[in-house]
Amino acid sequence: MIKKRIDTLDFLRGFALLGIIFANIAPIITPSSLQSNYFWSQISFYAIYERFFIIFSFLFGIGFYIFITRAVNRGNHSTILFIRRLIVLFIFGLIHQFFQLGEALLPYAIFGFILIPFYKLKPKINFIIAVILLILAVFLGGSYFMILPMFLLGLCMGQWGIFENITAHQKAFRIVQVSSLCLLPVVLFIQYFLMKENEQIDLAGAIAAPFVSAFYVTTLTLLLRHNRIQKVLTPLKYVGKMALTNYLVQTVLILTASGLFDLKGYVHQTTLMNIAFIILIIQMIYSTIWFQYFKIGPMEFIWRIATYGKLPDRYKTNANHSKLPQ
């Protein structure tokens, strides 16, 4: 039984959003002329491209398991609630699609329906299916093909309770971290070769992305075992705690910056990266302030109301004692 919120997952969601904004800012603005910067181009290709989208998909799978399990434990109609949750997410994604082509919410909602029957399968079966689908996705060479296998990997990690008791699974985290680190030179060289020699950008990114993402997730998870690091990274947790809100607000802030600074024309890649940094700082500040007064983000609040048809009981007490009017 999952009794409380798992902070590590919020840190990981916040971390994923950090990378997503650097990947999305240029596609959202779509300048007519983008002057690349060698440093940022290399960072984007080898450290950002598809890496954080995969992490976000993995976390969605864990979130699916947690949501269904909690609903079952409360005696609610878990499948019906999750379907309603997906329908609301689909609507959010449909609207968001007008402002950001290729956004994640719409495909997440669609693949979410496919994920439902896997909840009743054993975690080993889900893991095997996930690995097979991930291999196929790599050779198909597209981020959308990776959504379902990463959902399933997240689901089986939830079924195994990996993030509920990280201490008990610390050795497994370390093995995955070291293994992925050792394989990074190989997969990054393959990515370099495919990009430079054959210009197979999608395939190149897909091959390296799972290993880089695994290294990111395991490394951050292990670092968070130290209280000092947790305290330093607390703003990251707050960003991740309202991940849906911040994902949508990123688009709003990027489009606002585009309008203010006329970024639709000629723009330097460094300028976009600097704007992304500023947006992240803004999000860390307002997210931290928000959770001094509230227990849930604004879009998350709407999502829950639309899912349950009312404010869940566990939030009513907090709403009555909030420092600011609701």
Secondary structure as GFF3:
##gff-version 3
##sequence-region A 1 326
A	DSSP	alpha_helix	7	29	.	.	.	ID=ss1
A	DSSP	beta_strand	33	35	.	.	.	ID=ss2
A	DSSP	alpha_helix	38	43	.	.	.	ID=ss3
A	DSSP	pi_helix	44	48	.	.	.	ID=ss4
A	DSSP	alpha_helix	51	73	.	.	.	ID=ss5
A	DSSP	alpha_helix	78	97	.	.	.	ID=ss6
A	DSSP	alpha_helix	105	115	.	.	.	ID=ss7
A	DSSP	three_ten_helix	116	120	.	.	.	ID=ss8
A	DSSP	alpha_helix	123	140	.	.	.	ID=ss9
A	DSSP	three_ten_helix	143	146	.	.	.	ID=ss10
A	DSSP	alpha_helix	147	160	.	.	.	ID=ss11
A	DSSP	three_ten_helix	167	169	.	.	.	ID=ss12
A	DSSP	alpha_helix	170	197	.	.	.	ID=ss13
A	DSSP	alpha_helix	201	223	.	.	.	ID=ss14
A	DSSP	alpha_helix	227	232	.	.	.	ID=ss15
A	DSSP	alpha_helix	234	241	.	.	.	ID=ss16
A	DSSP	alpha_helix	243	261	.	.	.	ID=ss17
A	DSSP	beta_strand	266	268	.	.	.	ID=ss18
A	DSSP	alpha_helix	269	290	.	.	.	ID=ss19
A	DSSP	alpha_helix	298	308	.	.	.	ID=ss20
A	DSSP	alpha_helix	313	320	.	.	.	ID=ss21
###
